[in-house]
Structure formats: structure tokens, C-alpha cells
Amino acid sequence: MSDKWLTSLLTSGPQEGFELAIKLSRMGVKYTQPSGEVREKLRPEYAESADSLTAASQVIAINFQTIAAANGYWRG
């Protein structure tokens, strides 16, 4: 993937930061498994798995921590 999509971790606030954390997490999956067909095939397996959904939430939370720190936790 040569698509440059991440130009900054700076966001205008926590909501935008959380959305960026989700995007980072999704792009991590896309880079790890570049085949959209394979990702679609696997989706039903994890879509109803509490463990898989919890793990996905954990990855988002870790990414959000990074973004919040990069933004000084949105405190002046």
C-alpha cells in the first residue's frame, strides 16, 4: 500500500481523535490482510465473538491513548 493517508495525529478534539483511533485500527487490519475478499470472509467469525470485539476495542483504546498524548490531551 503506497497510499499516504496519515498526515498527522493532531485533531481538533477528543471526538475527532477517537475517530482517528478507529481509522488507525481499521487500517492496521487492512495492511495486515490486504485482501478485501479475505477480510469479508472472516468478518462473520469475529462479528459475533465477544473476545474478538473486546480485542478490537482494546486496539482502538491503545491508538486513542497515542493520539490523546500527541494532542496534549486536548488541554491548552
Secondary structure, DSSP 8 states (H G I E B T S, - for coil): --------S--SSHHHHHHHHHHHHHHHHHHHS--HHHHHHHHHHHHT-HHHHHHHHHHHHHHHHHHHHHTGGG--
